[in-house]
């Protein structure tokens, strides 16, 4: 996997993790390239394996960052308020927002083929992510200081 550079905000940080589900309407975006507008990713019905994908997004990976914020469903102003929506999960290769599982389950979002192939290749079972990889993602990809010199 080749590292990618952050988009927007003038950041030239080299990314070691790939982001999925960072749509324009969802904040914070952490400076990752967006997957466009969330409304463009909505599908009328679920595709084969969507339940496994939703479970992977909900329970797979490691919660690497927690946020206490809340946001209303960006596609339905009368929909539920999503708590912790800006929290982040990772499987060491990909990074996604807490609320992505909700949007995939409710709106059957089309996600990038390489992410779906990655999850299917793991048979919907997330790998163990070593602590040193989590620290690398926090410091290099997210720019969060770990208090180390």
Order of alpha helices (4+ residues) and beta strands (2+ residues): beta-beta-beta-alpha-alpha-beta-beta-beta-beta-beta-alpha-alpha-alpha
